[in-house]
Amino acid sequence: MRFLLSFILYLFAFSALADEAASLFHQANQLYEAGNYQQAAETYEKILAVGKANWQVYYNLGNAYYKQRQIAKAILNYERALQLNRDNEDIRFNLDLANLSVADRIPAMPRSLAVVWLDQAIHIFTAEQAATLALIFWVLLFAGAILWLLARRESARNWARRLVWSAGAVWLVFALIFAMLAYERATLHEAIVLAPRVVVRSSPAGDATEMFILHEGVKVRLQERSGDWRRIRLADGKVGWLETKTIEEI
């Protein structure tokens, strides 16, 4: 009885939060359309504060920051939106547009054509999509195996055998894709530089040798942590340490 009561209270709380988020989203959209970009951004941030993040909120928040010329925050939220909806052309277009305003131009290290094709093929799917497809073909594999064992007619057994081999091969592909995407999600951490100008140093200390300067909006890959410092790596391979307060993880 106590569990049932707790569950009912949870449903009411969840519904209330959903209604609040929907109301805030409507208010923020109206503020944006009226040109009140600062208030719109603050309202979108309230939606995130109640734990109701989705790609539309991040995308609209990025637009609100872009209208205020807060380029780094716009890029940060476009990147977050893109993580949740990689196929959205509007997100990619606005992200590319915002990146044109970044002072630093950091070329990516060259990659072989095979690596580029493999990366593009893997990222056609999200981890959730790959997991769902892997589960579907696992069920087909299991069903085919049962039919193979129970079928009496040779034609049915042949059909079931083909189903097992086909479903098994496709399941293996999606299982591997899911494993790679899950590993990437667990190990790949990126951030956006929010400070107007930041000094990247050779070690995690304020008096360490100055390596190079970065400006707001640059995307960095996060590596080690040491106190209030993070070791970062750029797309061109440069590495160094900067203060954690100057960046925000995507």
C-alpha positions in Angstrom: 0.0 0.0 0.0 2.8 2.4 0.9 4.5 1.6 -2.4 1.3 2.3 -4.3 0.9 5.6 -2.6 4.5 6.6 -3.3 4.0 5.6 -7.0 0.8 7.7 -7.3 2.6 10.7 -5.7 5.5 10.3 -8.1 3.1 10.3 -11.1 1.4 13.5 -9.8 4.8 15.1 -9.3 6.0 14.0 -12.7 2.8 15.3 -14.4 3.1 18.7 -12.5 6.7 19.1 -13.7 5.7 18.2 -17.3 2.9 20.8 -17.2 5.3 23.4 -15.7 7.9 22.7 -18.4 5.3 23.0 -21.2 4.0 26.3 -19.7 7.6 27.7 -19.5 8.4 26.5 -23.0 5.3 28.4 -24.3 6.2 31.5 -22.4 9.8 31.4 -23.6 8.7 31.0 -27.2 6.4 34.1 -26.9 9.2 36.1 -25.3 11.6 35.1 -28.1 9.1 36.0 -30.8 8.6 39.4 -29.1 12.3 40.0 -29.2 12.9 39.7 -25.5 15.8 37.4 -26.0 17.3 37.7 -22.5 14.1 36.9 -20.7 13.5 34.1 -23.2 16.9 32.6 -22.4 16.2 32.8 -18.7 12.9 31.0 -19.1 14.4 28.2 -21.2 17.1 27.9 -18.5 14.2 27.4 -16.0 13.0 24.4 -18.0 16.5 22.8 -17.8 16.5 23.5 -14.0 13.4 21.4 -13.5 15.0 18.5 -15.4 13.0 18.7 -18.6 15.8 19.0 -21.2 15.2 18.1 -24.8 16.8 19.1 -28.1 14.1 21.8 -28.8 14.9 23.6 -25.5 18.6 23.5 -26.1 18.1 24.7 -29.7 15.8 27.5 -28.8 18.1 28.5 -25.9 21.0 28.6 -28.3 19.0 30.9 -30.6 18.2 33.2 -27.7 21.9 33.4 -26.8 22.9 33.9 -30.4 20.5 36.9 -30.7 22.3 38.4 -27.7 25.7 37.8 -29.3 26.6 35.4 -26.5 28.3 33.2 -29.0 30.0 30.7 -26.6 26.7 29.9 -24.8 24.9 29.7 -28.2 27.5 27.1 -29.4 27.3 25.2 -26.1 23.5 24.7 -26.4 23.6 24.0 -30.2 26.1 21.2 -29.4 23.8 19.8 -26.7 20.9 19.9 -29.1 22.9 18.2 -31.7 23.8 15.3 -29.3 20.1 14.6 -28.9 19.1 15.1 -32.6 22.1 14.5 -34.9 20.0 14.6 -38.1 18.5 18.1 -37.6 19.8 20.4 -40.4 18.7 23.5 -38.6 20.8 22.7 -35.6 23.9 22.1 -37.8 23.3 25.2 -39.8 23.0 27.5 -36.8 26.0 25.8 -35.1 28.1 26.4 -38.2 26.9 30.0 -38.4 27.8 30.6 -34.7 31.2 29.0 -35.2 32.0 31.6 -37.9 32.1 34.2 -35.0 34.8 32.3 -33.1 38.1 34.0 -33.2 40.2 30.9 -33.2 40.4 28.7 -36.3 41.6 25.2 -35.3 41.9 22.8 -38.2 41.2 19.1 -37.5 44.0 16.6 -37.9 43.8 14.8 -41.2 42.1 11.4 -41.2 42.1 8.6 -43.8 39.1 8.3 -46.0 38.3 4.9 -44.5 38.3 6.3 -41.0 36.0 9.1 -42.1 33.6 6.7 -43.8 33.6 4.4 -40.7 32.9 7.3 -38.4 30.0 8.6 -40.6 28.5 5.1 -40.8 28.6 4.6 -37.0 27.1 8.0 -36.3 24.1 7.5 -38.5 22.5 6.0 -35.4 22.4 7.1 -31.8 23.3 4.6 -29.1 19.6 4.3 -28.2 18.7 3.5 -31.8 21.4 1.0 -32.2 20.4 -0.7 -29.0 16.7 -0.9 -30.1 17.7 -2.3 -33.5 20.0 -4.8 -31.9 17.2 -5.9 -29.6 14.8 -6.3 -32.5 17.2 -8.6 -34.4 18.0 -10.5 -31.3 14.3 -11.3 -30.9 14.2 -12.4 -34.6 17.3 -14.5 -34.1 15.7 -16.2 -31.1 12.4 -16.7 -32.9 14.2 -18.2 -35.9 16.2 -20.6 -33.7 13.0 -21.8 -32.0 11.4 -22.3 -35.4 14.5 -24.1 -36.7 14.3 -26.6 -33.7 10.5 -27.1 -33.9 9.8 -27.1 -37.6 9.1 -30.5 -39.1 9.0 -29.5 -42.8 12.4 -29.2 -44.5 11.3 -26.0 -46.3 10.4 -24.4 -42.9 13.7 -25.4 -41.4 15.6 -23.9 -44.3 13.7 -20.7 -44.0 14.3 -20.6 -40.3 18.0 -21.3 -40.8 18.3 -18.4 -43.2 16.4 -16.2 -40.7 18.8 -17.2 -37.9 22.0 -16.4 -40.0 20.6 -13.2 -41.4 19.2 -11.8 -38.1 22.4 -12.9 -36.3 24.6 -11.1 -38.8 22.6 -7.9 -38.5 22.3 -8.2 -34.7 26.1 -8.4 -34.5 26.5 -5.3 -36.6 24.2 -3.2 -34.4 25.6 -4.7 -31.2 29.1 -3.6 -32.3 27.8 -0.1 -33.3 26.0 0.2 -29.9 29.2 -0.9 -28.1 31.3 1.7 -29.9 28.8 4.5 -29.3 28.4 3.6 -25.7 32.2 3.5 -25.3 32.5 6.9 -27.0 29.8 8.4 -24.7 31.5 7.1 -21.6 35.0 8.3 -22.6 34.6 11.2 -24.9 34.0 14.4 -23.0 34.0 17.8 -24.7 33.5 21.4 -23.5 33.2 24.9 -24.8 35.4 27.7 -23.7 33.1 30.4 -22.1 35.7 32.9 -20.9 36.5 35.7 -23.4 40.2 34.8 -23.3 41.9 32.0 -21.5 45.6 31.1 -21.1 46.4 27.4 -21.7 49.4 26.3 -19.6 51.9 23.5 -19.7 50.9 22.2 -16.2 48.0 22.7 -13.8 49.4 25.8 -12.1 48.8 29.5 -12.5 52.6 30.2 -12.9 53.2 27.4 -15.4 54.5 28.1 -18.9 52.0 29.7 -21.2 51.4 27.4 -24.2 48.8 29.3 -26.2 45.7 31.4 -25.9 42.1 30.4 -26.6 39.0 32.6 -27.0 35.3 31.9 -26.2 33.4 29.4 -28.3 36.3 27.0 -29.0 35.4 23.3 -28.5 38.0 21.3 -26.5 38.3 17.6 -25.6 38.6 17.0 -21.9 41.2 14.7 -20.5 42.8 14.7 -17.1 41.6 16.6 -14.0 43.9 18.1 -11.4 42.2 20.2 -8.7 40.6 23.2 -10.5 42.4 22.5 -13.7 41.6 20.3 -16.8 44.0 19.0 -19.4 42.5 19.6 -22.8 43.2 18.6 -26.3 42.4 20.6 -29.4 41.3 19.3 -32.8 44.8 19.9 -34.2 46.4 17.9 -31.5 47.7 20.6 -29.2 47.4 19.9 -25.5 47.6 22.0 -22.3 45.9 22.8 -19.0 43.3 25.5 -18.3 41.1 26.4 -15.3 37.9 24.5 -15.1 35.9 27.7 -14.4 36.7 28.9 -17.9 34.8 26.1 -19.7 31.5 24.2 -19.5 31.1 20.6 -20.5 28.7 19.9 -23.4 
